Amino acid sequence: MKSVEDCKIVDTITAAVNGSTTALSGFKEVKPMVFAGVYPTDSADYEDLRDALGKLHLNDSSFVFEPDTSDALGFGFRCGFLGLLHMEIIQERLEREYNLDLITTAPSVVYHAWIKGGEEMVRVDNPSKMPPVGEIERIEEPIMKVVVHVPAEYVGAVVALCEERRG
């Protein structure tokens, strides 16, 4: 192991003497569910943003990022988060702790696009990476089955909100 980034939370580290060859069971790698682009408002801050994201990732391994470019926004990063609250916390920390001024794109989820005439499935975490419409057999998106308990006076508003959000 050359650096801290090479070690994941799920890794089992043992001493060379009397070490174990099998990993501890029960750990599952966390997968981001929400993706958004994060770009500096000033392109000169790109390196600072990259360094800040790297430092945050050391504290929070559930947050992932990779370089991304946009014709309109320039160089930035495609970031994966556990949810919207996680995204807001990371963005707030970048702005507050690292004094960065950021533009964040609208969040999206991972879609599974199944290609016609085969068993090939493409994971799409960025709408710009969606295969051509003519090649797609079907598209799947994550859903949740939830039970919402609310006082009777709020039922109408909650039902309206659910219908508004395709739920």
Sequence and secondary structure as in RCSB ss.txt:
>XXXX:A:sequence
MKSVEDCKIVDTITAAVNGSTTALSGFKEVKPMVFAGVYPTDSADYEDLRDALGKLHLNDSSFVFEPDTSDALGF
GFRCGFLGLLHMEIIQERLEREYNLDLITTAPSVVYHAWIKGGEEMVRVDNPSKMPPVGEIERIEEPIMKVVVHV
PAEYVGAVVALCEERRG
>XXXX:A:secstr
  SGGG  TT     STT  SS  SS       EEEEEEESSGGGHHHHHHHHHHHHHH TT EEEEEEETTTEE
EEEEEESSHHHHHHHHHHHHHHS   EEE   EE EEEEETTSS EEEESSGGG   GGGEEEEE          
 GGGHHHHHHHHHHTT 
